[in-house]
Amino acid sequence: METLKLNVLERTEAGKDLTKLRESGFIPAVQYGHKKETINLSVKEIDFKKVFKAAGESTLVELVLGDKKGVNVLVHDVQVDPLSGRFTHIDFYQVNMNEEIETDVALDFIGEAAAVKALGGVLVRNLDEVKVKCLPKDLPHSFMIDLAQLVDFDSQIKVSDIKLPAGVEMLETLEAIVATVMRPRTDAEMSSLQEKVEMDVTKVEGVVKETPDAPAEGDAKKDVKKEEKKDKK
C-alpha cells in the first residue's frame, strides 16, 4: 500500500483562537509519542478528510512538517462536533518503527449470511474491531470477515477464525464471538412482547390502597375531634 502523507503546520493558536482557526478551514491537532515532545499542529480539513478516509485509525500516516523529515503516526483520536459533524481536534501518535504497538484494527464485514437470506435470521455483530500487537510495519489496515460462513443458526464466527498476517499477535479472547445469526422471533413471542404488563400497586411495599368508603387520614382525625367535643358536652 502506498504511504499516506499529510502536510501539517505548527500552530500557536489556543483557547478562543481555535474557533477562528477552524473557521479558516484548519483543524487543531497534537503530535505526541513515547519519549517524544508534544507538538501543537494544524492541518487543512480537506486534506485530513482524504487521508483519514483511506487510513482510518489503523494505518500509518507520514506527517510532514515544513522541510523537516516526515514522521510515522497513527490517528489515535478524532473529536467531531455532534451538530455539524465537522472534525474539531485530532491526536496523532508518533510510533517507533522498531517497537511493537498495541492498537485496534477494524473489522470489515463482507458477503451475505445464508442464515439471514434463506432462513430469515437476524445478523448479530458483537465486535467492530479487535486489539492486536505488532511492529508498526506489520499493522494491517483491517480484517475481512466473510459472513458467508454463517450458513445456519448454529454457525458462529469467532476471534480465533480471523487470519493473522505474520508478525501480528491477537490480544482479544480467542473464543469471543465476532458474529452470529439469531433465529427470527415466532408470532407467539412477538405477541407476548406486545402485551401490556399491569402491576397491582397495592403489592408494592409502602403503597396503601384506599377503598371508596374509607375516609382519608385527614378526615378521620377531624371525625375523632368532633366525637371528643360531643362527649365533653
Order of alpha helices (4+ residues) and beta strands (2+ residues): beta-alpha-beta-beta-alpha-beta-beta-beta-beta-alpha-beta-beta-beta-beta-beta-beta-alpha-alpha
